[in-house]
Amino acid sequence: MDNKCYMDIKEIKNPTSKVEQLSHVLHCFNNNIFEVVYDKSQPALVKYIESLDKKIFKQDGMQFLYFTSGTTGLPTGVFKTKENSLTQAKALLKTLEGMKFNRVVTTVPFVHIYGVDIGAVVPQLLDIDIWTKENFLPQELASEAEKEGTLVVTTPVFIKALNRIKKDANFSKSYFLTSTAPVSKEDGKIFHELYNTSVSQLFASTETGLMGHKKDDEDILEAYEGVSIGEKYKMLRVSSPFVTKKILNNGVIEDVKPPFQTEDIVEILNEKEFKLLGRSSNLAKIAGKRISTQQIEGIIEAMDGIDCVLIKIRKDDRALKDEILDIYVESKVGLDAKVLRKVLKENFGSMNIAFKIFNNVSITRSSVGKKIGFKEL
Amino acid sequence: MITTNDLKEKIIAGLGLEDIGVDEIDDDMALFGDDGLGLDSVDAIEITLIVEKEFNVKIKDMGEAENIFSTPTTLVTYINEQLEQDTK
């Protein structure tokens, strides 16, 4: 990062590095070229995309197709227009009014909506340089954040890591944005006090785009301009110009009618403010990646000798990967951790998922067959 | 002098790799990638924090880290070199 090395925005057929991904998505964005944006390091996702009818990829007026883990096991494809991204970027910048930035430093890859829309489109709109590198150490990010006018686009992992190194640094002339995985109240407070700056936590999903934001240790999320919020069965519903109008579900294109129903459990305080109370429990967020626990349950249950599996998500605020999967297994043979690690790697690629296995349990079910708990044998 | 077993114990504890024993990680096993221990980029950041906290050695540059993080042996060699320099 000490040496400037500019890369042109250009078409790159099979981008592999972060810089190549950035160059290519901006080329597509600037020239209105449709592209499928996904993480090629996830074997199951690659296999799924390769299995799709190629006609699906030709949808009028669409800019990007992203993929998110589906609650039913298969990834959900989410089509986004250029307008989705541009109106969203303007709404985000409205919340940063009065701040002056001369560059964006981004630690995230450009293989999902957060990296592309916030890490690439926002700086394009500001007409400022994007600085990135393949991997960052917390110390390296700290050095970059000390430079005046830096907007840092990162994840909660780095906020926690910066808190842990307690570097003698001052970021008062910079500002941080983090993705949806929550920065705990304590981490937000420590970060603000240690480094004399703030971190704005963007509450968003691939389907909805940005929904709300909060700063440091605040509890209340404020909806972005243009975002209407509501709830059904205590779960957030949103309408906004950033929400997708088309998704790909089980290989079939479906129109999305507003409002979009999320799985986030909320308390609506007024028409612009809400509190996030939790989310429907079958989605874990590990190191910023959303993983369906149902998908993992299905993968394990397909293994020889395994009868039934229930996964619960456990929080560990001390770890960078703050969500750990507790895996309860009903079987005659028991589930071996090394075998599971291998199977998860085959399905999720380079992501190392934190888990703990509990064998010798009996899974209890509700009257309609839903897995609801377990009993130790 | 830090040994590879000292490092492995700290990595296992720090990353919560409860299913893996010290003797199951070869000194020359790749820490990252499909052929080795299979750690990922977040684990890499965690290991830099573990090394700093447990051995008081700072890894300053990720370019440098890519080489020293190859295996337990390369990482321990780096830690010991840094500790030796600090005592000079």
Interface residues (C-beta under 8 A of the other chain):
Chain A: K133 E134 N135 F136 L137 P138 Q139 E140 V157 F158 A161 R164 I165 A287 D316 A319 L320 K321 I324 D336 A337 K338 R341 K345 S350 M351 N352 A354 K356 I357
Chain B: L15 G16 E18 D19 I20 G33 D34 G38 L39 D40 S41 V42 D43 A44 I45 E46 T48 L49 E52 K53 K58 I59 K60 D61 M62 A65 E66
